[in-house]
């Protein structure tokens, strides 16, 4: 996948099918847009995602900047889905003031070389967010592109949105969040060295430190899967500060992988949180912690049968 980032000075030679949006979470509504542009690859168009960096809500102070999917996670998910080109358009005082008409004629038609545009009905762009699908359609014949507007996806009578999913993650409702994301909530990162207490207790773990912008669910223990390479392993993960053994308060994600005993420091892994098990708590001794870990792992094996450890069981993610 070609990534264009940090510049407005680009011109795509190949004709493209474009999806425009923030894509925080890459949820089922976003995936509907992405499916449209990926389908146009059969007609010889390049599938192109256009997004802003940072998101408008962050630039204008309407968000604390925490995201369901941080930049590297989005890149990974887009590439797996079959996106050919990702444009991370720099958003600042100058670019946010581009008129909606100029955005269509210069950015969309000229720089992106768009011949097809997939857009949600609530799409807004240009200065003041004044551009919408009506404006896109008004230029389509003159500039030679087609527009397909996509309805919001509803689940159990409620519209799927990144805002709604963020509230679910903050509440620890990982099952519902996974339904709306189209895959379990994922945290990607590089395995770092821990204090090796888990190995001392007989439960070797892998540790990663999420990016500061990554939205995390409540501190606690979760039934999970961990992807390493092309395989997924059943796991149990702790999100938090490890209060019984940690001297420093560093927020991390520590996972024990069932039936796995490899050294994978500095390797990339993905932790998929499936179900909240219990709150993080401090134990009186390492022995008490060990007993609780044994109970958690046994419960995790019951929650997730062995045949659920494959990639296929969790879809494309």
N, C-alpha and C positions, 0 to 999 in steps of 0.2 A: 504494500500500500504506500502510495506517495503521500507525504505529509508536507503541506505548505503552512508555515507558521511564522509569526512575528513580522510579516511584511504585507503590504498592500500592492506591491509591485510584482504582479504575476499575470500571465496570460496563458490559459490552457489551450493547447493546440487541438486536442481531441474534443469532439462534441460530447456533451455530458448530460446525464440525468441527475438533477440536483434535489437534495432534501435540505431544508433550512430549519435550524432550531438550536436550542440549548442542549438537548439530549441528556439532561441529568438523570441518571439511572438507566438510560437506554431501555425503558420499560415497554410494555406491550403496545402502547400507542405509538411510541417512537419506532418500534420494530415494524409496525404497519407501514409507516412512511418509508423505511429502509427497504422493505420488501418491494415497494413500487419501483424504486430506482434500480434495485438489483435485477428486477425482471426486465428492465430496459437494456440490460447488457446484451440480451439476446438480439436486440436490434442494432447492436454495434456501438451503443453509447457507453461512456465510462460512468460508473456509479460514483457520484461525488457528494460528500457531506460538507455542508457549509455551517460553521458554528462560530460563535464569538468568544474571544479570550481577552479579558474575563467576561463572564455573563453580564448582561445589562443590569440585572438586579444587584450584582456585586459592585459594579462601577458606580451606580447611583446610590449605594448605601442602603438598599432594601433587603439585604441578606447578610448574614454573618460570614458568608463565604464557604461554609461547610457543604460538602457535596455528597450525593449518593455514589457518584462515580467521579473520581479525580481524573486528570488529563491522561495519564498513562493507562488507566483502566479503560477509558473510552476508546483509546487507540487500539487496545487489544481486542475489545469487543467488536469494533467496526471492522477490523481486518478479518476476524473470524467469520463475520457475516458475509463478507465478499465485497466490501467497499473498496474501490480502486484509488480514490483521491480523498484526502481529508484536508479541508482548508480551515485553519484556526485563525480567523480574521482578527487582527488586533483592534480592540475597542478602547477608545480614548476620547478626549474632548473633541478632537478634530473629526475622527471617523464617525462618532456618534451623531455628529451634526450633518452628515450627508443627507440630502433630501431624499425622500422615498423614490421620486422619479429618477434621480441620478443613480440610486442604488440599483434600480431595475436595468437602466440602459447601460451603465458603465460596469458595475460589478457583476450582475447576473448575466446579462447578454454578452458583454464584450470580454470581461476577464474570465468568467467561468465557462463561456461558450455554451450556454445552456440551450438544450433543445427540448427538455422535459423538466417540469418542476413539480415535485410533490410537496404539498403544504397542508398543514392543519387549518381548520376553519378559523382558529383564533390567532393565526400568524400575524405578527406585527414587525415592522422594520423601518429603518430610516429615522430621521430626526423626530423626536417625540413619539416614536412608535406609530406614526401616522400611516405608514404603508400597510396594505392588507391584501387579501386575495382578490378583491375587486380591482385594485390597481394592477396586480399581476395579470389578471385576465384582460384588462384594457390594453395592455401592451403586447399581448401574446401574438396576435396576427402580424403586427408590424415588425416585431423582432424575431419571429419565427420559432417560437417554442410553444409547447402544450402545457397546460396546467391541470393537475388533478388534485382536487381538495378532498381531504380525508376527514370523516366525522370522528369525534371523540369516541374512544372505546369506554363502555360502561361495564362495571362489574358489581353485581348485587345492587343495582340501582344507583350506583355512584360513579361519577366520571373518574377515570384513571388519570392521575396527575403526579408530578414529582413532589409537589407539596403534600399531597395525601400520603404518598409512600414514605416521605421523610417522617411524618407523624407516626406511622406504623413502626418504623425502625426505632425511633426514639422511645416508643412504648415497649419494645422488645417483641412485637408481634411479627416474628420472622416468617411464619407460614403465610399470612396474608400478604406481606411484603413480597415474598417469593412468587405468589400467584400473580401479582400485578407487574412484577419485573419480568416474568416469563422464565425465571431461574432463581435459585436461592441467592440471597444477598451476599456479595463477594467482596473480600478484602484482598488486594494483591500487594505483593512486596517481596523483598529480599530477606532470606533467612539470616538472622544475626546471632551472635554468640550471647547466650544467657548465662545464668549463674550455675547451670548444670545440676541444680538441686533435683530436678525431675529424674535425671539419670541415676543419681544417688538413691532415690526412692524406688528405683526400678521402673520408672515411667519416663523414658527419654522423650523430650519434646523438641519441637521446632518453634522458633520465635521470630516474629516480624514486628517492625515498628511502622504503623500506618502513617501516611502523610498527615500533616497537621490539618489539612482541609477536609480529610475524610470524616464523614459522619459515622459515628459508631453507636451501636445500641447500648443499653444499660450494661454497666459492668456486671459480669457474671459468667457462668458456665453454659456453653451451648453444644448441642449435638451438631456435628458438622461433617463436611467432606473437605479434604485437602487435595488439590490438584498439583502434582509435580510431574513435569514432563507431559507425557500423553496419558497418564493414568490418574484416577482419583482413588483416594483411600478414605475409608471410614475413619472418623476422628471425633475427638471431643476437644473443644477449644475454650480457653479462658480469655475473656476481654477484660482488661483492667490492670491493676498495679501489683498483683501477687502479694497481698499484705502480710502473709505469714513468713515469706522468705526474702522479700525485696527490701533493700535499705533505701534505694532511691525511688521516688514516685515517678516512674516512667510508664506512660500508658502504652500497652502493647497487646498483642494477640499471641497467645501461647497454645500450641496444639499438640496433643498426643495422637499419633496415627496408629490405628490398630494394625498389627501384623506388618510392621515396618521398622527397620533398624538400620538406616543409612545415615552417613554424615553428609548433610547437604548445605553446609554453611555457604553463604554468598550465592546460593541458587534462588531462582525465582519460584515462588509458590502462590497458590490462590486458595484462600480459605472461604468456604461457602457455609454460612450459618443457616441452619435449618430449623432449629427449635431451641427456645430458651429453657434451660434446665433448672438453674437456681442462681440466686444472687451471689456475688463474690463476698466472702467473709474471711475473717481472720481466725486461725485455729490456735489452740494453746500450745501445740507441739507439732513437730514434723510427723510424729507417729499418728496423731489425729488427722493431719492432712492426708497422710498415706491411706488411712482407712476410708476417708471420704472419696479420694480419687478412685479407689477400688470400687466403691459403690457407684460412682458416676460412670465409670467405664463399663461396668456390668449393665447399668441401665441403658447406656448408649448402644450396646450390642443388641439389647432387646428392641430399642426404638428403631434401629436401622439394620435390618438383616444383611447378611454378607453379600447377597447378590445386588444390593443397591450401591455398591462401590464403583460401578462402571461409569464411564463418561456418558454413555448412551442414556442412562437412566435420568440424567438431569438436562437433557436437551443439548443445544449448541453451546451453551455456556460452560 
